[in-house]
Amino acid sequence: MKAKRTPILKNPGVQTLLASLLCIVLGLVAGYLVLLVINPAGAAEAITMIMKNYLKFTRQSTLLKNMGYTLTKTVPLLMCSLSVLFAYKVGLFNIGAAGQYVAGAGAALYCALGLHMPWYVCFIVAIIAGAMLGIISGALKAYFNVNEVISCIMLNWIMLYSVNMLLTPFAPAGMPETETLKKVNPGAILPSLGMSDVFGKTNYVTIALPLAVAVAIGVWVLLTKTKLGYELRATGLNKHAAKYSGMREKGNLMLAMAISGALAGAGAAMYYLTDYQQWGVTQSAVPGMGFNGIAAAFLGGLHPIGAIFSSYFIEHISGGGTFVDKTMYCAEISDLISAVIIYLCGFVLFFRGTMTKLIDRFAENRLAKAAAKAAVTESKEGENK
């Protein structure tokens, strides 16, 4: 007897994918409606520019160069989304990815600008800095039951102003940003591995791109295919049951936050060690990359592989917003679309539940029709006899 096959639309992965695509479509529609309200004349062209981004260019060299810019900014967002989803899978909400990202940036740039270290040392130190900040929140949660959201928010601001003070000596007098690595320490710039031949010599695509993808795959393997991943997820589901089973629940909570912080710190190193952007020593707001990682994580269905595509999509439309006609609209319209998509991501479970109910109802109706048809057929056969 053959086992009954589950309909493909009832597969959780398929449902999450369809729900995420629905969020994207609804977000784009909402953005288009806002554009229509602001100025109907250029709404169609503006939404097209947002969706196209670098694809608007016909010259291949220009297209590849701008594609390189988008990919460069996708890398740190992907790492921050991995940071958020890793903690979430272990039952923790790491809103401190922003502060851990700042810690990684400060550590990497201090080693690069102040100590003139090579890129691999700066990269390792950034990972350690992010992990240490994560451990603080993990320890407060494990030993004192301090909610990780509260401790993370406080540490975000502490790290921002600490890094500002740490890097201020490396900003030229009267300038709001630190010196470029190319000028001070070219050896701290991540190697490109020949990708300049593809994206052009002026691009910033480095080893960070393939490394981030490899990390995403590694996170998926760790969480789903290893004993450690099982223990971490079990601790997140019920730390008391994990303790009863002989697991080190406190150690697991701290380890989960350490790994989560390390991912965010690595993301900062993968961005600032490209020399694409310098640190603003006068900034009074925590960089949005860590918070955007929350959006990318949920849009990707809280799956490491899904986070790769969601991170790219968010950066793609953000970059596309810079190409809208500034005389009609502001570039932040793409941020509005992202915000709507992020908001709708909160209804992914609702969409999945609704989809399951519709599928079940359709199956019941089909069975009822089949039963009625069989009854009619049987009745006709009885009459013929």
C-alpha positions as CSV (number, residue, x, y, z in Angstrom):
1,M,0.0,0.0,0.0
2,K,1.5,3.3,-1.1
3,A,1.9,6.1,1.5
4,K,-0.3,9.1,1.0
5,R,1.7,11.9,-0.6
6,T,1.5,15.3,1.1
7,P,0.4,18.1,-1.4
8,I,3.4,20.2,-2.3
9,L,1.6,23.4,-1.3
10,K,1.4,22.0,2.3
11,N,5.1,21.7,2.5
12,P,6.3,24.3,5.1
13,G,9.2,25.4,2.9
14,V,7.0,25.9,-0.1
15,Q,4.5,27.8,2.0
16,T,7.2,30.0,3.5
17,L,8.5,30.8,0.0
18,L,5.1,31.7,-1.3
19,A,4.3,33.8,1.7
20,S,7.6,35.7,1.3
21,L,6.9,36.3,-2.4
22,L,3.4,37.5,-1.4
23,C,4.9,40.0,1.1
24,I,7.3,41.3,-1.7
25,V,4.4,41.7,-4.2
26,L,2.2,43.5,-1.7
27,G,5.1,45.7,-0.6
28,L,5.8,46.7,-4.2
29,V,2.1,47.5,-4.8
30,A,2.0,49.6,-1.6
31,G,5.1,51.5,-2.8
32,Y,3.5,52.1,-6.2
33,L,0.3,53.4,-4.6
34,V,2.4,55.9,-2.5
35,L,4.2,57.0,-5.7
36,L,0.9,57.6,-7.3
37,V,-0.3,59.7,-4.5
38,I,2.9,61.8,-4.5
39,N,3.1,62.3,-8.3
40,P,1.1,60.0,-10.7
41,A,3.1,61.2,-13.7
42,G,6.3,59.4,-12.9
43,A,5.0,56.5,-10.6
44,A,5.4,53.8,-13.2
45,E,8.9,54.8,-14.2
46,A,10.0,55.2,-10.5
47,I,8.8,51.7,-9.4
48,T,10.5,50.3,-12.5
49,M,13.8,52.0,-11.5
50,I,13.5,50.6,-8.0
51,M,13.0,47.1,-9.3
52,K,15.7,47.4,-12.0
53,N,18.5,49.0,-9.9
54,Y,21.7,48.5,-11.9
55,L,19.9,46.6,-14.6
56,K,18.9,50.0,-16.0
57,F,22.4,50.4,-17.5
58,T,22.9,49.1,-21.0
59,R,26.7,49.4,-20.9
60,Q,28.1,46.2,-19.5
61,S,31.0,47.7,-17.6
62,T,28.7,50.2,-15.8
63,L,26.2,47.5,-15.1
64,L,28.8,45.2,-13.5
65,K,30.3,48.0,-11.5
66,N,27.0,49.0,-10.0
67,M,26.1,45.3,-9.5
68,G,29.4,45.1,-7.5
69,Y,28.2,47.9,-5.2
70,T,25.0,46.1,-4.5
71,L,26.7,42.8,-3.7
72,T,29.2,44.6,-1.5
73,K,26.4,46.0,0.7
74,T,24.5,42.6,0.6
75,V,27.4,40.8,2.4
76,P,27.1,42.6,5.8
77,L,23.3,42.5,5.6
78,L,23.5,38.7,5.0
79,M,25.8,38.2,8.0
80,C,23.6,40.3,10.3
81,S,20.5,38.3,9.1
82,L,22.4,35.1,9.9
83,S,23.2,36.5,13.3
84,V,19.5,37.2,14.0
85,L,18.2,33.9,12.7
86,F,20.8,31.9,14.5
87,A,19.8,33.3,17.8
88,Y,16.1,33.0,17.0
89,K,16.5,29.3,16.2
90,V,17.9,28.9,19.7
91,G,15.0,30.8,21.3
92,L,16.7,34.2,21.6
93,F,15.9,37.5,20.0
94,N,19.2,39.1,19.2
95,I,18.3,42.7,18.6
96,G,21.9,43.4,19.6
97,A,23.2,42.4,16.2
98,A,23.5,46.2,15.6
99,G,25.8,46.6,18.6
100,Q,27.8,43.5,17.7
101,Y,28.2,44.8,14.2
102,V,29.5,48.1,15.6
103,A,32.0,46.2,17.9
104,G,33.3,44.3,14.9
105,A,33.7,47.5,12.9
106,G,35.5,49.3,15.7
107,A,37.9,46.3,16.3
108,A,38.6,45.8,12.6
109,L,39.3,49.5,11.9
110,Y,41.4,50.0,15.0
111,C,43.6,47.1,14.1
112,A,43.8,48.4,10.5
113,L,44.3,52.1,11.1
114,G,45.9,52.2,14.5
115,L,48.0,49.0,14.6
116,H,48.5,48.5,10.8
117,M,47.6,44.9,11.0
118,P,47.0,42.7,7.9
119,W,43.4,42.0,6.8
120,Y,43.2,38.5,8.3
121,V,44.2,39.7,11.8
122,C,41.7,42.6,11.6
123,F,39.0,40.1,10.5
124,I,39.7,37.7,13.3
125,V,39.7,40.4,15.9
126,A,36.3,41.7,14.6
127,I,34.8,38.2,15.0
128,I,36.2,38.0,18.6
129,A,34.8,41.5,19.4
130,G,31.3,40.6,18.2
131,A,31.4,37.3,20.0
132,M,32.5,38.9,23.3
133,L,29.6,41.4,23.2
134,G,27.2,38.5,22.4
135,I,28.6,36.5,25.4
136,I,27.7,39.4,27.7
137,S,24.1,39.3,26.8
138,G,24.1,35.5,26.9
139,A,25.6,35.4,30.4
140,L,23.1,38.0,31.7
141,K,20.3,35.8,30.3
142,A,21.8,32.5,31.5
143,Y,22.8,33.5,35.0
144,F,20.5,36.4,35.9
145,N,17.5,35.8,33.6
146,V,18.0,39.3,32.2
147,N,15.9,39.6,29.0
148,E,18.3,39.6,26.1
149,V,16.4,42.4,24.3
150,I,17.0,44.8,27.1
151,S,20.7,44.0,27.5
152,C,21.3,44.1,23.8
153,I,19.6,47.5,23.3
154,M,21.7,49.0,26.1
155,L,24.9,47.5,24.7
156,N,24.1,48.9,21.2
157,W,24.4,52.5,22.4
158,I,27.4,51.8,24.7
159,M,29.3,50.3,21.8
160,L,28.3,53.1,19.4
161,Y,29.8,55.8,21.5
162,S,32.8,53.7,22.6
163,V,33.7,53.0,19.0
164,N,33.2,56.7,18.1
165,M,35.8,57.6,20.8
166,L,38.1,54.8,19.8
167,L,38.3,55.8,16.1
168,T,38.2,59.6,16.5
169,P,42.0,59.8,16.5
170,F,42.0,58.2,13.0
171,A,39.8,60.8,11.4
172,P,41.5,63.8,9.8
173,A,41.1,67.1,11.6
174,G,37.7,68.6,10.9
175,M,36.5,65.5,9.0
176,P,33.6,63.3,10.2
177,E,35.0,60.0,8.9
178,T,38.1,57.9,9.4
179,E,40.9,57.8,6.9
180,T,40.6,55.4,4.0
181,L,42.4,52.0,4.3
182,K,43.9,52.5,0.8
183,K,45.8,55.6,2.1
184,V,46.8,54.4,5.5
185,N,47.1,50.6,5.3
186,P,46.3,48.9,2.0
187,G,47.3,45.5,3.5
188,A,44.1,45.7,5.6
189,I,41.9,45.6,2.5
190,L,40.3,42.2,1.9
191,P,41.7,40.4,-1.2
192,S,39.5,40.5,-4.3
193,L,40.5,37.0,-5.6
194,G,40.5,38.3,-9.1
195,M,36.9,39.5,-9.0
196,S,38.1,42.9,-10.3
197,D,38.4,41.3,-13.7
198,V,34.6,40.7,-13.5
199,F,33.2,43.8,-11.8
200,G,35.9,46.3,-12.8
201,K,39.0,47.6,-11.0
202,T,37.0,50.3,-9.2
203,N,34.7,47.8,-7.5
204,Y,34.7,46.7,-3.9
205,V,33.7,43.1,-4.3
206,T,36.1,40.9,-2.3
207,I,36.6,37.5,-0.8
208,A,33.8,38.5,1.5
209,L,31.1,37.6,-1.0
210,P,31.9,33.9,-1.4
211,L,32.8,33.7,2.2
212,A,29.4,35.0,3.4
213,V,27.6,32.5,1.2
214,A,29.8,29.7,2.6
215,V,29.0,30.9,6.1
216,A,25.3,30.8,5.4
217,I,25.6,27.2,4.2
218,G,27.7,26.4,7.3
219,V,25.1,27.9,9.6
220,W,22.4,25.7,8.0
221,V,24.6,22.6,8.4
222,L,25.4,23.5,12.0
223,L,21.7,24.0,13.0
224,T,20.2,21.1,11.2
225,K,22.9,18.4,10.7
226,T,25.0,18.4,13.9
227,K,24.6,17.4,17.5
228,L,25.6,20.8,18.7
229,G,22.9,22.4,16.6
230,Y,20.3,20.0,18.0
231,E,21.4,20.8,21.6
232,L,21.3,24.6,20.9
233,R,17.8,24.3,19.4
234,A,16.6,22.1,22.2
235,T,17.8,24.5,24.8
236,G,16.0,27.3,23.0
237,L,12.7,25.4,23.0
238,N,12.9,24.5,26.7
239,K,16.0,25.1,28.7
240,H,14.6,23.2,31.7
241,A,14.0,20.1,29.6
242,A,17.5,20.5,28.1
243,K,19.0,20.6,31.6
244,Y,17.0,17.5,32.6
245,S,18.4,15.7,29.6
246,G,22.0,16.5,30.7
247,M,22.7,19.5,28.4
248,R,24.5,22.5,29.6
249,E,21.7,25.0,29.2
250,K,23.6,28.0,30.5
251,G,26.6,27.3,28.4
252,N,24.4,26.7,25.3
253,L,22.7,30.1,25.7
254,M,26.1,31.8,26.0
255,L,27.5,29.9,23.1
256,A,24.5,30.7,20.9
257,M,24.9,34.4,21.6
258,A,28.6,34.2,21.1
259,I,28.1,32.7,17.6
260,S,25.4,35.1,16.8
261,G,27.7,38.1,17.8
262,A,30.6,36.6,15.9
263,L,28.5,36.5,12.7
264,A,27.5,40.2,13.1
265,G,31.1,41.2,13.9
266,A,32.4,39.3,10.9
267,G,29.8,41.1,8.7
268,A,31.2,44.5,9.8
269,A,34.7,43.4,8.9
270,M,33.5,42.1,5.6
271,Y,32.1,45.6,4.9
272,Y,34.6,48.1,6.3
273,L,37.7,46.2,5.2
274,T,36.6,46.6,1.6
275,D,37.3,50.4,2.0
276,Y,33.8,51.0,0.4
277,Q,32.8,53.2,3.3
278,Q,34.6,54.8,6.3
279,W,33.4,55.0,9.8
280,G,31.6,58.2,10.8
281,V,33.0,59.2,14.2
282,T,30.3,61.8,14.8
283,Q,27.3,59.5,14.1
284,S,24.7,59.5,16.8
285,A,22.6,56.6,15.5
286,V,23.4,52.9,15.5
287,P,24.0,51.7,11.9
288,G,20.9,50.3,10.5
289,M,22.6,47.2,9.1
290,G,22.0,45.2,12.3
291,F,18.3,46.1,12.4
292,N,17.8,45.4,8.7
293,G,19.2,42.0,9.4
294,I,16.0,41.3,11.3
295,A,14.0,42.0,8.2
296,A,16.2,39.9,6.0
297,A,16.0,37.0,8.4
298,F,12.2,37.0,8.5
299,L,11.8,37.7,4.8
300,G,14.1,34.7,4.1
301,G,11.8,32.5,6.2
302,L,14.3,32.2,9.0
303,H,16.3,29.9,6.8
304,P,20.1,30.5,6.2
305,I,19.8,29.9,2.5
306,G,16.6,32.0,2.2
307,A,18.6,34.8,4.0
308,I,21.0,34.9,1.0
309,F,18.2,35.8,-1.4
310,S,16.3,38.1,1.0
311,S,19.4,40.1,1.8
312,Y,20.2,40.6,-1.8
313,F,16.6,41.6,-2.6
314,I,16.5,44.3,0.2
315,E,19.8,45.8,-1.0
316,H,18.7,45.6,-4.6
317,I,15.6,47.7,-4.1
318,S,17.4,50.0,-1.7
319,G,20.0,50.7,-4.4
320,G,17.2,51.1,-6.9
321,G,15.7,53.9,-4.9
322,T,18.8,56.0,-5.6
323,F,17.8,56.1,-9.3
324,V,14.3,57.5,-9.0
325,D,13.7,61.0,-10.3
326,K,14.7,63.2,-7.4
327,T,12.7,66.1,-8.6
328,M,9.5,64.0,-8.0
329,Y,10.4,61.6,-5.3
330,C,13.0,61.0,-2.6
331,A,15.3,58.0,-2.7
332,E,13.9,56.8,0.7
333,I,10.8,55.5,-1.2
334,S,12.7,52.2,-1.4
335,D,13.0,52.2,2.4
336,L,9.2,52.6,2.6
337,I,8.7,49.5,0.4
338,S,11.2,47.6,2.5
339,A,9.3,48.7,5.7
340,V,6.0,47.5,4.3
341,I,7.5,44.1,3.3
342,I,9.1,43.8,6.8
343,Y,5.7,44.6,8.4
344,L,4.0,42.0,6.2
345,C,6.6,39.4,7.2
346,G,5.0,39.3,10.6
347,F,2.0,37.8,8.9
348,V,3.9,34.9,7.2
349,L,2.5,32.4,9.7
350,F,-1.0,33.8,9.1
351,F,-0.5,33.4,5.3
352,R,0.7,29.9,5.8
353,G,-2.2,29.0,8.0
354,T,-4.7,30.5,5.6
355,M,-3.0,28.6,2.7
356,T,-3.3,25.3,4.6
357,K,-7.0,25.9,5.4
358,L,-7.7,26.7,1.7
359,I,-5.9,23.6,0.6
360,D,-7.8,21.4,3.1
361,R,-11.1,22.9,2.0
362,F,-10.3,22.4,-1.6
363,A,-9.4,18.7,-0.9
364,E,-12.6,18.2,1.1
365,N,-14.7,19.6,-1.7
366,R,-12.9,17.4,-4.3
367,L,-13.5,14.3,-2.1
368,A,-17.2,15.3,-1.6
369,K,-17.6,15.7,-5.4
370,A,-15.8,12.4,-6.1
371,A,-18.1,10.6,-3.5
372,A,-21.2,12.1,-5.0
373,K,-20.1,11.1,-8.5
374,A,-19.4,7.6,-7.3
375,A,-22.8,7.4,-5.7
376,V,-24.5,8.5,-8.9
377,T,-22.5,6.0,-10.9
378,E,-23.4,3.2,-8.5
379,S,-27.1,4.1,-8.6
380,K,-27.1,4.0,-12.4
381,E,-25.4,0.7,-12.4
382,G,-28.0,-0.6,-10.0
383,E,-30.8,0.6,-12.2
384,N,-29.3,-1.1,-15.3
385,K,-29.1,-4.4,-13.5
